[in-house]
Amino acid sequence: MTLIDSKAAFRQRCVELSTATTSLFDLLAAQNISSFSELAFACGTPNRAPTDEEFKTLSDSVLGGGGGATAGQSSLLRRLHFESATLVLSHLKTSVISETIDGVRKLPFAEKQARYAKVKTAIQGFLIQGETEPSHALVDKCQMMFDTNSVVWLAPSVCTKRELEIQAAPKDNQQVLKIESQTLKVSTEGAMLGDADHSSEIKLQWCWQRRGVALEMCELLSWPISQKWLTSMFAVYASDPPTNFSRVTLSQLISADKALWTILAREIETVKPDATGNRLLDAAVEKLMCDPRVTMHMLSMPHKAPASSSVVSDKSSIGAPTSNANQTGIRPKKKARPGKRNRATPPPPEELKSCYQTTTDGKPICWAYNLSNGCSLATTGQPPRCTKGVHMCSFCRRVGHSFQTCKAAPGKQSSH
């Protein structure tokens, strides 16, 4: 609904101009004139000013003939008629060049206020305030759906509340340069409200309740039907899933809601009420609540099987029977290869078991040097040392002789 067709906006302007005890709007309404567009064509046409005789005829019909109307009342009526013709011409020009704000044509503020008051009376037992009061931008989107006669899915992110617009008011009326049809234009854009928060159950419910109020204000979908759909979704969300199945998530509810409105856009030809006032979306939405194309999005999903339960290889099932580890799909861990420090030290020769195996500072003593055959490896350093150990006596730990020639060793008679 536009400004020229808004009855609430026309009433507000008549009250502002009227100075008599009888409202100018009531006098015009008695002549079946209740909008700017009706008054613009009641006398002359918007692009042609009425003659004095034509305007006198209109004045006599509205204000009463026989000299009952004063000059002030006639001037107010003439002013209101001029404003009506100007608004109609402006609206026609705007319709031709398709100038909209953010792609959505806005409802007059007075019309919105009148609809707010009407819907608060129509919806009993529900407080439309704070988190549940839809923003003007959301109402404009719903009205755009009504004007274009096309269904559009309103995601929870666009279902903003009125409080966000109030907080963003200082940023309004931003001028933006645009190029249209090779012409530079200066247009006005409102402040960006951002996305509505729907990260939790209650916040998502508030988003859909605000959308339901806006749809009721624009006479698209009845409030009881929108709440029935909302209740059915959250009933599935709150139900306990079967064994080995996960709970329904909020993203699944959003997917189901999106699927419902997508089917509506494909199957519904008109969104406007019929001649008897019945809203066609009511029956369509109530029918699609149990449609498998919608409910499939709200099914519990089975838990994913752990990765360790899968079969490792197809080769294990061919030929010889496999071990328990292969049957369960778990590969046995390889034994850790011991490091050099962790390796077991080999036992000394039988002849040297009663002797020292290391020097006083913990270095190994060469066994071959202390045996009868001796050690043929080259030595370096002091005391001499080969790759097998230090060349010293393993019995007395002295350099210069081996265990074979040690005088202190029992049973040894050879000298140094």
WOJO-V233287 format. One record per residue. RES is the residue in one letter. PSI is psi in whole degrees, 0 to 359 (NA if undefined). D_CENTER is the distance of its C-alpha to the mean C-alpha in Angstrom with 2 decimals. Layout:
res->(RES/RES)
psi->(PSI/PSI)
d_center->(D_CENTER/D_CENTER)
This chain:
res->(M/T/L/I/D/S/K/A/A/F/R/Q/R/C/V/E/L/S/T/A/T/T/S/L/F/D/L/L/A/A/Q/N/I/S/S/F/S/E/L/A/F/A/C/G/T/P/N/R/A/P/T/D/E/E/F/K/T/L/S/D/S/V/L/G/G/G/G/G/A/T/A/G/Q/S/S/L/L/R/R/L/H/F/E/S/A/T/L/V/L/S/H/L/K/T/S/V/I/S/E/T/I/D/G/V/R/K/L/P/F/A/E/K/Q/A/R/Y/A/K/V/K/T/A/I/Q/G/F/L/I/Q/G/E/T/E/P/S/H/A/L/V/D/K/C/Q/M/M/F/D/T/N/S/V/V/W/L/A/P/S/V/C/T/K/R/E/L/E/I/Q/A/A/P/K/D/N/Q/Q/V/L/K/I/E/S/Q/T/L/K/V/S/T/E/G/A/M/L/G/D/A/D/H/S/S/E/I/K/L/Q/W/C/W/Q/R/R/G/V/A/L/E/M/C/E/L/L/S/W/P/I/S/Q/K/W/L/T/S/M/F/A/V/Y/A/S/D/P/P/T/N/F/S/R/V/T/L/S/Q/L/I/S/A/D/K/A/L/W/T/I/L/A/R/E/I/E/T/V/K/P/D/A/T/G/N/R/L/L/D/A/A/V/E/K/L/M/C/D/P/R/V/T/M/H/M/L/S/M/P/H/K/A/P/A/S/S/S/V/V/S/D/K/S/S/I/G/A/P/T/S/N/A/N/Q/T/G/I/R/P/K/K/K/A/R/P/G/K/R/N/R/A/T/P/P/P/P/E/E/L/K/S/C/Y/Q/T/T/T/D/G/K/P/I/C/W/A/Y/N/L/S/N/G/C/S/L/A/T/T/G/Q/P/P/R/C/T/K/G/V/H/M/C/S/F/C/R/R/V/G/H/S/F/Q/T/C/K/A/A/P/G/K/Q/S/S/H)
psi->(135/176/322/341/0/121/324/319/323/320/317/319/323/321/323/325/337/135/350/170/326/126/141/329/320/322/320/324/330/337/17/36/110/18/165/322/322/320/327/328/3/338/112/205/161/327/4/124/142/153/170/322/320/319/326/322/317/319/319/325/323/310/350/136/186/26/16/333/137/168/326/319/321/323/322/320/320/320/317/323/320/317/322/315/321/318/323/316/319/321/319/321/319/324/326/314/355/51/118/163/118/30/3/129/131/143/150/146/320/324/320/317/320/322/324/314/324/318/330/332/325/323/103/142/13/125/114/88/144/245/338/1/118/151/162/326/322/320/321/323/320/320/325/324/321/317/319/351/44/143/133/134/122/104/156/333/336/356/69/166/163/329/327/323/323/320/335/7/320/342/5/172/47/130/132/136/132/152/115/124/45/31/132/125/150/116/166/131/142/171/145/125/338/177/147/140/122/40/343/173/313/324/323/321/318/320/314/330/321/322/320/321/318/321/325/321/327/9/40/308/133/147/316/324/317/324/330/318/321/318/320/324/313/339/320/321/325/348/151/134/162/171/138/20/149/163/156/136/167/326/329/322/319/321/321/318/320/320/321/313/333/319/322/317/332/331/340/131/328/147/355/148/153/189/332/359/1/135/122/334/334/308/324/316/318/329/322/351/327/12/133/332/341/314/340/336/347/25/146/138/141/151/146/138/144/151/333/347/356/156/138/312/150/341/332/343/3/132/231/153/150/168/173/326/320/329/325/353/10/122/137/144/141/142/134/134/122/144/176/323/334/355/147/137/128/149/148/165/157/325/334/12/330/6/173/143/342/164/179/335/15/7/145/147/136/120/321/325/328/357/173/328/339/179/128/3/151/146/156/159/181/113/156/144/136/188/343/339/189/138/91/166/129/356/310/356/42/149/148/343/164/182/332/332/13/126/332/341/139/135/3/122/353/154/174/NA)
d_center->(30.64/32.17/34.30/37.56/36.84/35.48/38.05/36.56/36.70/40.26/41.32/40.03/41.99/45.10/45.00/44.79/47.83/49.86/52.70/54.74/54.61/53.45/49.98/49.95/46.99/49.11/51.94/49.76/48.04/51.53/51.92/48.60/46.95/43.59/41.51/42.06/42.31/45.00/47.04/46.83/48.54/50.90/53.28/53.57/50.48/47.75/49.35/52.87/54.11/56.16/59.87/61.60/62.89/59.48/57.89/60.88/60.38/56.73/57.77/60.50/58.15/55.53/57.67/60.88/64.01/67.48/66.62/64.34/61.48/61.84/61.23/58.22/56.58/57.29/55.77/52.55/52.34/53.08/50.38/47.80/48.90/48.61/45.07/44.13/45.62/43.89/40.44/41.05/42.09/39.10/36.75/38.50/38.24/34.53/34.07/36.03/34.22/30.79/29.78/26.48/24.14/20.70/21.82/22.19/25.59/25.66/27.56/30.46/29.87/32.78/31.41/28.11/30.14/32.32/29.47/27.95/31.39/31.84/28.64/29.27/32.64/31.51/28.90/31.10/30.05/26.56/26.14/24.20/23.82/21.45/18.06/19.06/20.48/18.54/18.68/21.22/18.70/17.11/20.72/21.62/19.01/20.44/23.91/23.30/22.57/25.88/27.84/26.87/27.26/24.26/21.26/17.79/14.53/12.74/9.02/7.93/6.57/10.26/11.92/13.14/16.23/19.69/20.01/17.68/20.06/23.02/21.99/21.36/24.69/26.77/24.77/25.46/28.02/27.21/29.54/28.38/30.76/30.14/32.34/32.82/35.73/37.28/37.35/35.89/34.31/33.03/30.21/28.33/24.60/22.83/20.65/16.99/15.10/11.76/8.38/8.79/7.92/6.96/7.27/10.71/12.84/14.56/11.78/10.19/13.87/14.53/11.99/13.77/17.06/16.77/16.19/19.20/21.31/20.64/21.55/24.64/25.61/25.64/27.52/25.14/24.22/26.12/24.62/26.18/24.69/21.08/21.65/23.31/20.35/18.07/20.78/21.23/17.63/17.73/21.29/20.27/17.64/20.47/23.17/24.68/24.29/27.53/29.20/27.66/24.38/21.00/19.12/16.57/12.99/10.20/8.54/12.07/12.25/9.46/11.43/14.58/13.77/12.99/16.23/18.19/17.59/18.24/21.49/22.35/22.14/24.43/26.92/27.21/29.67/29.42/27.21/30.01/32.21/35.53/38.97/39.07/35.77/33.91/30.24/29.74/26.04/27.07/29.08/26.72/23.68/26.01/27.33/24.08/22.94/25.25/24.97/24.58/22.29/19.74/20.77/20.70/16.92/17.55/20.35/20.80/20.89/24.01/24.07/24.73/28.39/29.29/30.42/33.89/34.77/34.96/38.39/39.37/41.72/43.46/46.77/47.10/47.44/50.31/53.89/54.76/52.85/50.22/49.93/47.68/45.29/44.87/44.54/41.55/39.99/40.30/42.39/45.02/44.71/47.34/49.93/49.60/52.42/54.43/54.92/58.29/58.31/57.43/60.05/63.11/66.33/69.17/72.26/75.24/78.46/80.85/83.42/81.00/79.25/81.40/80.75/78.08/75.07/73.70/75.19/75.17/71.97/70.19/70.78/71.88/75.58/76.56/77.93/79.71/81.71/83.05/84.06/87.36/86.07/84.44/81.43/81.78/78.58/78.80/78.30/77.12/77.04/79.01/79.24/79.19/76.11/75.09/71.80/72.70/73.59/76.26/79.88/81.58/83.44/81.19/83.81/84.79/81.92/84.35/84.27/87.22/87.88/86.06/86.27/89.08/91.40/90.35/93.45/91.41/89.97/91.99/94.27/93.94/97.39/96.58/96.53/94.44)
